[in-house]
Amino acid sequence: MIGGMSSASLDPRRQPREFLRALYDSAVARAQPSQVIAGFLPQLPKGRTLVIGAGKAGGAMAAAVDALWPANAPLSGLVITRYEHVPAAYRARPGRIEVVEAAHPVPDAAGLAATRRLMDLTQGLTPDDLVLCLISGGGSALLTQPAQWDAIGNSGGLTLDDKQRINRALLESGAAIGEMNCVRKHLSAVKGGRLAAMCAPARVVTLLISDVPGDEPAVIASGPTVADATSCADALAILDRYRIEIPAAARAALKDGTLETPKPGDARFAGHEVHLIAAPQASLEAAAGLAQRHGIEAHILSDEIEGESRVVGALHAALARQVAHRGQPFSKPCVILSGGETTVTVQRREGVKLGRGGRAGEFLLGCAQALGGLDGVHVIAADTDGIDGVEDNAGAIVTPDTLARARAAGLSVAEHLDRHDAYGFFSALGDLVVTGPTFTNVNDFRAVLVC
């Protein structure tokens, strides 16, 4: 339902905004834990079942497992999710799995305390026990325990302040998600397979909701239960590439391999299972199916698009112009869909005050600028978790009159791009897409409607 209107009654040409929002909603619905988790639950173990995990979908995943797990079977555990990301019903009537809320995308003390409690729960497990690990995007920040070491004869480790500073620097650097998570793994006591290693000798079954290009389990939430093929040297190279400073002792611990992660073939991972239960491609296919049911041909570019958000936006605009003017490579009317995870490299300039915004908003600013008010083209970009960056919107919508309305309101696309202020731009135009937390996360969703 969109604003009280059934999606079945939508006319894409007359109601393009509502149609685009319906596509987004269908993508989100396809990734809801309650809809996808049942077929992946393991058999009851001889011993007890411990549920642990972290991510933006963590609360909804825990609620789904609790509802489906036999009432007479032992079940306990702790899952960490983002603030305000616990489904209302589970918040009102908590179940057998405790859900703790913490900060994202920069970790906080609540996440640190919850992670320590979660780690404690893994002590004393036996081969008869089952650990069901629920992992989704956002887990890198929510599951936080700074690395500890004994390097160069001095025991020590990172602090929460160190982790926060390094995380902010990574987020602003323009690094791809795989690069960021390589660094996070090696500067953590729990990521990069270390959590699964703590659970030995119990059997570990990991259920994943992917928010990363390529759906690589070792990258999702920095792979806490998956053996890590990257190295300390890789992490150092990434830090150097983006000029991110870390404490000298941490650099030394990376250089001498003290902070190396468990590798493929490690006996502690024997018998473990990893299942992908929701991913960007499936959500894009759900949106494509809805479009086709409304008589609009749908074309999925890719579920793995990365790159600078504004540049990716301009490229989508170029494709829309080619369709509109030349009927290539697709004929109109059509909708062009894509997913993945773009990046925003924050440029700090003297005298320029940074605004508010996220990847989806910056994509749309770049797209609107390149479209130049092209008639018949409407665009939505929104994060499937309902939060674009750290704002209260999922994304926004661009229409053929976006630039004209912006000029009338005294708004400049170029100026807002310069200040990374997509939120301020689209808020002033009334074009934000606000959903609140969706309780899942399969990353960026983009749809370009050309009529």
Secondary structure, DSSP 8 states (H G I E B T S, - for coil): -BTTB-GGG--TTT-HHHHHHHHHHHHHHHT-HHHHSGGG-----SS-EEEEEESTTHHHHHHHHHHHS-TTS--EEEEEEETT-S-HHHHHS--SEEEEEE-SSS--HHHHHHHHHHHHHTTT--TT-EEEEEEETTHHHHS--B-EEEETTEEEE--HHHHHHHHHHHHHHT--HHHHHHHHHHTBSSTTTHHHHHHTTSEEEEEEE--STT--TTTGGG-TTS-----HHHHHHHHHHTT----HHHHHHHHTTTT----TT-GGGTT-EEEEEE-HHHHHHHHHHHHHHTT-EEEEEEEEE-SBHHHHHHHHHHHHHHHHHH--SS-SSEEEEEEE--B------TT-------HHHHHHHHHHHHH-S-TTEEEEEEETTS-STTSS-SEEEE-TTHHHHHHHTT--HHHHHHTT-HHHHHHHHT-EE-----S----EEEEEEE-
